[in-house]
Structure formats: C-alpha cells, structure tokens
Amino acid sequence: MLKTEALTQAVIEGDADTVAKLAAEALAAGLPPAEILDRGLMPGMDVVGKRFGAKQMFISEVLLTARAMHAGLAVLKPALAAQEATGGPRPVVVLGTVRGDLHDIGKNLVAMMLEAGGFQVVDLGTNVPLDRFTEAVRTHRPAVLGLSALLTTTMREMKRTLDGLRQAGVMDHVKTVVGGAPVTEDFARTIGADGWAPDAPTAVATMKRLLQTV
Ligand code: B1M
C-alpha cells in the first residue's frame, strides 16, 4: 500500500499516532507536504464527512479523526513553514471560526498555509463571539480578517459578525475573507466580504491579491 493510502486509512480510523508516524515517514521520504495533505490526509476527512453525513459514524469517532488530522497537520507544519516567504513586514491576519461553530480543522489549515505564505496569524480559535473579534481587530490592527464557518446555521453568524464590526467602526482599513464548506462566493458577496476562498491555498492567494502583494 502506498504511504498516502495508509495515511488516509489511519485518518479514517482516528489513529493519531499512526497518522503522525506515517506523515513523518512520508516527509522523510521526500514527499512534498502539500502532496501529503492532498493525497493522504484530506481524502480521509472526505470519507469521514460522507460517513458522518450518512449517520455511519458517531460524533465520538469523528472527534478521534479530528485529533488524528491535527496530529498529521502538526507534523507537516514545520515543513510548510520552511517554505515561508522571507524579508519585509508580514501582514497580520486575525482569523477565527464564528460563534456557535466548533469546527477548526479547515481553519487551522488556512492558518498554517497563511503562515507559510508570509502572513502573521492571530488565531482566535473556534466559537468566537463578536466582542472577541472586535477586541482583536482593535488590538492587532490586521490587514485582513478571516472568518470560517462549517455549518449552514453558523454562516449567518458571519453576517452578524461583519455587521457588528462595521458598526463598531473598526473595519476601515481591514479586508475581509470568508470560507468554509457551505460558504459560497455568492454568499460572501451578499454579506459584503471582500473575498471568498474554497480552500486554504486559495485563501492565501485571495488575501495576497486583496493586499496587492503579488
Ligand atoms: Co461536524 N458537521 N458537526 N463535526 N463535521 C459537518 C460540517 C457536516 C457537513 C457533516 C455532515 O453532516 N455530512 C455537518 C454540517 C451540515 C450543515 O450544516 N449543513 C456537520 C454537523 C451537522 C455537525 C454537528 C451539528 C453534529 C451534531 O452535533 N449533531 C456538530 C456541530 C458542532 C458545532 O460546531 N457547534 C458537529 C461536530 C463535529 C465534530 C466536533 C465532531 C468535528 C469537528 C472537530 C474539529 O473541527 N475539531 C466535526 C467534523 C470533523 C465534521 C466533518 C466530518 C469534517 C470537517 C473537516 O474538518 N473537514 C464535516 C463533514 C465535511 O465537511 N465533509 C462536518 C476537513 C477540512 C480540511 O475541510 O473544514 O471544509 P474544511 O476546510 C476547508 C475549506 O472549507 C476551506 O479551507 C479548508 C482547507 O482546504 N476553509 C476556508 C475553511 N475555513 C476557511 C476560511 C477561509 C477560507 C477557506 O477564509 C478565512
């Protein structure tokens, strides 16, 4: 079995130790981190998503797969960071999953790729209420605010968050980018976000484009 297939299987089984070990072995064998992500880790989460949606997996099992995914991402992080752009001040991104939403795997991946892409990330975590976003924007004065949501119900919280931040008068020089599985480009436009991205690499490219650093 190819290492990436074994990695996929270990994610599905929620076996964090094996995921970390196989990811490290794949790196040592010279596989690029992006390929380990795309061919090893992500297909595992795709299978988990389908099984979870079809009620063939319990939440407790999905939590194990999330832990396994995080273990794999932790192994890849230094390799991705090694590709980090050097020189010049790094634009700050304040990032978080909106209130009511506990999903963080995709948001963490976005954070990792932003750091690898030369951004400084202030990650507020999950279930972030408006007042924490407001305080973080006031304190860190980011170039970009990134919001993530994985539930159709919490997508609405993105609008509430952006509206609240604008009303607080802290968004004058801050670009906004939103993403997460149910979030579409149309939805992003209707809530007045400056950008939308379907995945982590596009999130980096979108923020760079918005800041005209490329
Ligand atoms: Co949840 N969950 N979950 N869950 N979960 C989904 C999202 C779901 C689609 C599963 C399903 O039914 N098929 C479904 C949502 C249905 C809907 O809203 N229409 C669902 C549900 C219903 C729920 C609960 C309500 C279940 C329940 O309690 N009955 C509950 C809600 C909890 C809450 O948040 N309040 C719940 C709980 C959980 C766990 C805690 C068990 C766990 C999360 C653990 C964790 O994150 N630490 C979990 C998981 C793991 C999933 C699935 C299986 C996988 C999500 C994931 O990590 N994908 C998911 C099914 C699925 O998505 N297929 C599901 C991998 C990740 C790399 O992709 O997050 O999409 P993703 O991120 C991508 C892009 O979306 C994008 O880039 C990332 C990387 O490429 N992106 C951005 C993300 N954020 C971005 C921000 C950007 C730009 C791009 O700019 C700032």
Boltz pocket constraint, residues with backbone or C-beta under 6 A from the ligand:
constraints:
  - pocket:
      binder: B
      contacts: [[A, 45], [A, 46], [A, 48], [A, 49], [A, 50], [A, 52], [A, 53], [A, 54], [A, 59], [A, 60], [A, 62], [A, 63], [A, 66], [A, 100], [A, 101], [A, 102], [A, 103], [A, 104], [A, 105], [A, 106], [A, 107], [A, 109], [A, 110], [A, 145], [A, 146], [A, 147], [A, 148], [A, 149], [A, 150], [A, 151], [A, 152], [A, 153], [A, 177], [A, 178], [A, 179], [A, 180], [A, 181], [A, 182], [A, 196], [A, 197], [A, 198], [A, 199], [A, 200], [A, 201], [A, 203]]
      max_distance: 6.0
